Amino acid sequence: MLDPVSRRDWLKTMGAAGAGAMLPVSPVPGFHDADPTGVRAPVLPLTSTSDVFVPPRGRAFDKFSFDFPEPSVEFEGLWFGFLVFTRENVYGLDAGAMSATRTDDALTIDAAGLVWAGGQERAAGRLRAQVRRVGDAIEWDVTVELPQPIKAVTTVLRGVPRGRLSSGGGEPFDPKDDEVLYGYPFGGGDLFGGNTAWGMGTPLVAVQAADQRMLALVLDIAGGWVNNPAADMHEGTRRLVADLRARYPQVLACGEFHYDALLEFIPLYHVYSPHGVPYARYFSHLSHPAPGRGSSGVHESGFSTWEPATLSLSKRPGLIPTLNVVDDTFTKYRDQMAAVIARAKEWA
């Protein structure tokens, strides 16, 4: 009869066996030498409870009941840490086996060992994270080696300002002190239960700082005035905008096109008219082509020509440079998106 063995002892034994089988490790893509021109960056000894409300002040999800190591390195005001999940365990980075190298626009984080059981146990494995600044964005990729199958790698990112959350392009909302868990697709495969992940149709979450909030109501065909003896269309539009402004003072009124009298109370339009510039501002029409195939997105015009050389932008008085975002813009044309944003800043 075999002697009983605890789950922890079994995992510890198998981890030690795996470490022996893993060494020496052959080179793999992603683990080339760090940039020799860089300077050392400090590794901060953070844990899973660093800068976290304990106990939680709102909705919360499963977490460790102890301080799990999350050593992190700062880059551009953000702190990067990582966790590695297998089917049997979760591993943090061994802070004593970490190094970080920083250049002006990039950061390389190396970990030559992992820890588990709240840092009490060590395991073989290594991780390299390469973080870089691309224009106004921060991008990173992570390469991990472990002697057992890897289920997931988590980036623990600190320094993101609090604000309203938008998932998949949805309406931003304030989570207050609630923890939020999203899964893609369809809740990450977990469709049932009262404390599970929220689903997202597009794997994108945006955090909107309080001073960046911009809401607008768009009055389609506002300039389509008709001399109707039964009702005054101009007076009705004016009263509609005035009532909405009184109820929602932070909401901007926007029209599609205009006649002169509308300039009194609607300050923004998306059909350009140079004679209205002293009194209003404009952006390109809803049918403006998106980068790449020139899709008009939700507009019924379908497709038109996108001009990469000019970014389909025109520099005119009162005209705000406009970027149309559709289904493939983020995945295929991020470089052209960045170019439009840079051109808009240049013209500002």
N, C-alpha and C positions, 0 to 999 in steps of 0.2 A: 504494500500500500504506500502510495506517495505521501510525503509529508505536505501538509497544507502550506501554501505560500500566499502572502498578501498581494493585492494588486500593485501597491507601491513597490514592494521588493521585486516583483516580476518586471515591472517597467524599468526599474533601476538596473537589474541584471541585463535585460535586453538592450538598454541604452549603452551599457558598457561593452557588450558584445558587438553592437553596431559600430561603436567607436573604433574597436580593434580592427573590424573589417574595413573601415573607411580609410584608415591611414596606411600608406601615404595617399594623398588625394591628387589625382591627375588634374592638370589645368582644364578649365571649362570656360566657355565664352562668358564675359561679364566680370571675370576676376583678373583682368590685366592690371599692371601696376598703376597706382594712382599718379596723378600729375605731379612730377617732381618739382614744379615751380610753385606749388601750393604751400600754405603755412598750416601748422597744426591748429585745429579747433578744439575747444574744451568739450568733454563729455559730461553732461549734467546728470547726477545720480537721482533721477526722478523715479517715482513709483506710480502705481495705478491709482493712488489716492492724492497725488500731487495736484493742487488747484482743482479739486473735485469736491463737491458738497458731500460730506459724510456725517450723518446719514443723508440720503437724497431728500431734496425739498419738494419733489413732484414725482411724476411717473418715472419708474426706473426699471432696468432690466438686469438679468443675472450678472453678477460680478463676484470677484473674489472677496472673501471676508478677511483678507489680510493684504499687506502691502506687497504687490507683485512688482518686481523690478521692470521699469520702463526707461532705461538710460536714453537720453535724448541729446541731440546736437542742434544748435540754433543756425538758421539761415534766413536772411531777409525778414527777421521778426517772427519767424515760425520755428517751432521746436519739433524735430522729427525723431520718432521712436518707432520700433517695430516689434510685432509678435508673430510667431510662426505656429500654425496649427497643424497637427496630424490627426489621424482618426482616434488617437488614444490620449493626446496630451496637448498642452500649450507651452511654448517655449519663449522666453525673453532673451535679450542679448546679454552676454556676460560683459559687464562694464570693464572688468579688469583685462579683457581681451579685445577691447575696442580701440580704434583710432579713427580720426577724422581729419581730412585735408581740405582746406578752403582756398579757392582762387577768387578773383573778382566776381565771377558770374556762375560759379559752380561749387558744389560740395560733394566729397566722396566719403562715405561712412563704411568702415570695415569692421566686422566682428568675426573673430577666429574661434568663437565658442558660444554656447548657449547655456541657459539656466532654466530650471523648473522647480516646482515645489516651493514657490516664493523665494527663489534664489538659494535654497538649501542644497540643491543638487545641480550638477553640471552634466552637460551632454555634448557630444561631438556635433559639429555642424558649423556652417559659416554663412555669412550674409554680406552682401555689398549693395549699398544704396547709392545711386548717383542722382543728385539733385542739381537742377540748373535753372537759371533765369532766362526766359525766352520772351523778350519784349516786356510787357507788364505782367506776364504769367510766370508761375513757378511750376515746373514739371519734374517728375522723378520716375525712375524705374528701379526695381529691386530684383536681385538675383540671389537665390538661396540654394544651399546644398545641405541635405540631411540624409542619414542612412536609412530612413524609412519614408514611405510616401507622404508627400506634403498635401494637405487639404486646402489650406488658404494662408495668405500672408496679409497681415493687417498693418496699415500705417496709423500710428498714434500721432495725431497732429494737434499741437497746442499753439495758441496765439491767434486763432481765428476769432475775429471780433464777434461779440454777440449781436444778433439781429434777427430779422424775419427770414424764414426758410421758404424756399420754393423748390419743389421736387418735379422734375420732368417738365419744367415750364409752367407749372401750376401757379395759382394765386399765392403770393407770399403770406405767411401767417407767423404770429409770434408764439413760439413754444413755451415762453416764460421759463420756468425752472424744470420743465419736463425733459426727460431724455427721449430722444427720437431715434427710431431704428427703421431704416428703409431696406427693402430687399428687391432685387431685380433678377428676372422678371417675376411678376405676380407674387410679391412678398418673398422672393428668394426661394420659392417652392413650398413655403409654409403658408397655407391658405386658411388655416383654422386656428381658433383659440383667441382669447381676449387680450393676450399680452404678447402678440407676435409682430413681425415686421409689417410695415405698411408697404404696399406695392407701388411700383413706379413704372410708367410706360416708357420713359427714356432715362438711361442711367446718368442723370445729371442733377445735382443739388446745388443751389445757389444760396448764399447768405447775403442778405441785403441790409447794410448798415442803416441806422435810423436817418442819417443825413443824405441817403441816396434814394429815398423813396420817391417815386414819381408815378402818379396815377393820372389818367386822362379819360375823358369821355369823348368818343368820336361820333360826330353828327354827320352821317353819310349823306351825300347829295344836299348839304345844307344850302347850297346856292341855287337849288332848283326851285326858284320862286314861281308861283302861279297866281294870277290875279283872280282869286276865288271870292266871289261876292258873299259866300256863306261864312267865311272865316278869313281872318287876316293872318296869312302864313308868316309874315315877318314879325308881327307882334307876338304870335304864338311861339316862335323860335326864341325871340328875345326873353320872353317870360320863362320859357323852359330853362334857358341857360342861367338866368338870374335866380330862379328857385333852386336849381342844383348847386349853384355857387354858394347860396345861403346855407344850404344843408351840408354841403361837402366843400368847405372853403379851400382845402388843399388839392382839389381835383381840377385839372386843367381842361378847358373846353377846346376841342379841336374840330375843325370843319374839313370837308373834302375840298370843295371849291367855294367861291364866294362872289357876291355882288358887293358894291361899295358899302352899302348900309350895314352889312354884317361886321365890318371892321370895327364898329363901335364896341362890340361885346364878345367877339370871338378872336383871340389873338394868334392862333396857329392854324395852318392849313397844309394839306399835302398835294395841292395842285398849284404850282408856282405861278405867280402873277407879279411882274416887276413893279407895277404901279401901286401895289399894296404894301411894298417893303417898308416905307416909313412907319406904318401902323401895325404890321403883323410880321410874323416869321413863317417860314415854309420848310418842309422836308420833302423828299422825293415821294412820289405817289406809291400807294400800296402795291401797285403792279411793277415797281422797280425790280429789275432782274437781280436774283441772288448770284453770288459767285459760282462759277462753274457752268452749269447748263442754262442758267438764266431763268430759273423757275420764278414765277410770281407768287408762289406759296398759296395762300387762301384766295387770291384774286382770280377772277374768271378768265383773265387773258391768257393763262397757261405759261408759255415760254417766250422770252425775247432774248436779244443778244447781250451777253456779258462781255465787256471789253476789259481784258486784263491790263492793257497798257495804261488806260485812264482810270481803271477801277470803276468804270461807269459813273464817275463823279463829274459834276460841273461846278466851277467856282463862280457863283453869282451872288450879288448882294442879297442878304436875307435868307439864303438857301442853306439849310443845315445838311452837311454830308450824311448820307443815309446808307445803312447796311440792312439788307433783307436776309433773314436767317430762315432756312428751310431744313428738310430732313437730313441732307447730306453735308450741310455747311460745316458743322463742327468736325465731322469725321474725315472729310476730303479736302476742305478748302480753308483750313485754319490760317495758312500763310496769307491768303488774300483777305481774310477777316482782319488779321493784324495790320495789314497794309492800309486798309480802309480806316481803321481806328487811328493809325499813325498820321494819315493824311488829314483826318478831321482835327487832330490836335495841332497839326502844323498850320491849318487855316484858321484856327480859333482866334 
